[in-house]
């Protein structure tokens, strides 16, 4: 009997016995999450463990009450892994886990075609203040204010290609806690692990910017596959 016939017979027997010839389709990750931000777009950034420096970013659309995968890309995390966002400390090179909004996009390069998110172009005097003693802590500033030390901040134009295109992640952004951390972005890959951001290949970043629609309230959920920082907890 030919192998193709054997396969058909086996499938028929499985059906008669009440067994499915294929495993059940896995429930999409956002369907298993406690909170996805209330919108109809979501980015998940998932690592295997809190010690990992790489993982996967996936972006999802909610359609007809179900979450559908729109795209996926390899991701990089902090050089010292991931840590719970509410206990993170500045300067630890850890990526904060949790669920965050995406206030706006920015870049050294022009906004790619199709970008609907508010987009700020980086200039020579564009800085991200990370001085916890400054009134501009965890904010874009042009120019750098007198109370924000350059040594404690990022001169955005100097981070090419990483900041060629980026999305601000709303970690410690809306009501900044001193020394919790500043300047956490979803941006283009650099040479290796990040200082606490999430990064993806340049092509993926362009795709995400064209996909993201502020009218659909996109959020990003950062976490691990299991344990206290599992994405399903958010």
Buried (B, 14 or more C-beta within 10 A) or exposed (E): EEEEEEEEEEBEEEEEEEEEEEEEEEEBBBBEBEEBBEBBBBBBBBBEEBEBBEBBBBBBBBEEEEBEEBBBBEBBBBBBBBBBBEEBEBEBBBBBBBBBBBBBBBBBBEBBEEBBBEBBEBEEEBBBBBBBEBEBBBBBBEEBBEEBEEEBBBBBBEBBBBBBBBBBBBBBBEEBEEBBBBBBBBBBBBEEBBBBBBBBBBEBBBBBBBBBBBEBBBBBBBBBBEEEBBBBBB
